[in-house]
Amino acid sequence: MILPENLNVDECHSRIEDITEEYMVIAMPMTKGYPVIIPNGSVVLGRVVSKGQVYQFESRVLGKRISPLPVWLLTLPTNIVKVQQRSFVRLDIVLPAKMQVLTPDNETDEASLSDNRVFTKNISGGGLCLITGEPVDIGTQLQMEVEIPEQEVLRVIGRVARVEKPQNDRQLFWIGVEFLDVSESIRSRIIRFVFKKQLEQRQKQI
């Protein structure tokens, strides 16, 4: 379960205890032996496995109950999406970024690109797509920095998985990059950012 950014805990594990016509009951999440404290009304992002399939959903905290077991009461799941185990929700967003080609020894190749300042086309917990003025060979490893609003600059290494040229008359390329050995803390930061932006977009549509 992914929690709001203003908490000290990025994510936690729980289990579904009961589902009624009005709400869902989950075991109170714990971290380092202590219960996770979260304000009522907070929106959380959950993932649950059922019959070998992974489903992602949104819910809102209604309250807590201590007896007979410590639990959270959540609204019934909304925006349920079926996902694969290794797939992540993708957010279309333009963010300033930098990229640098890595040599086989994981050293930066300073002469590889004339201008390493680029922009993202989209981003997810598993990778991103860069908008560049030059093509990059599939399989190339890149060192990247992405400027995510209200966060520290994100520094990751990835491998080019696909290259597209959306317009034949323009020197413009879409470089799809999958992350390599990204830490779970960085991945959680990205997922929470994607989740937050999706919520903002849905609220604007209401």
Steps between C-alpha positions, in 0.01 A plus 500: 500500500639841395438778754485882464830689475457692827536182709829359624414164342501463120321167481386217722343154494162390628223247433128526432299386802147568377299678230148628567256690279633828643872459567805276495684388814876443491745405773664811645836536318810489717852633456790405728252356747284813521165574333502738204322825590305657216230772510141409414419605145846415366505336158708183466600286202477125551599186314346160565563157349199283416523165316846585373397842363606838641243778535569862590239723662441829679331538838450756775552450875170523688627422848668249731375237740703340780266225630485208451790549256680822396377581151449782250162568344533598133251603235423228248769485227468730199696538175582129506760406237633157413879510471782256442740423783782705344295779340440848637248776438640749250451876526523724195690806622775729372784539752849649450766231488862429416645186348848370437607189313697252711797304369524121561698587815208715628701817439329802346582559135544879491516512119196276444241777462522861398230604748395278787211722614173332406140460622287207605194396303377269774625326816410196710652288774663281237644757260440814299489637148732786402447756225835559328641662187732207429439124479659259747569136417279237663689332783698813587525569872423855614563694817205733554393785725132594516368813671185390686305789658531533880759221512874464475637440150444137407819321389460162330670272248302333222522308174349619171221257410347673199548800272224673302500790254143637523538756220696431184562869428644582843821397675308378802520162674320318780746291700336234719723412795456223759657555842787276610550403865292793624467509880156443649515841670546673163235282337258586783569872450411467132185294567378748763566791263307325220215419739485857631485648149230255393289601799547868414393435141187310607403769751518762224257293293241486779 
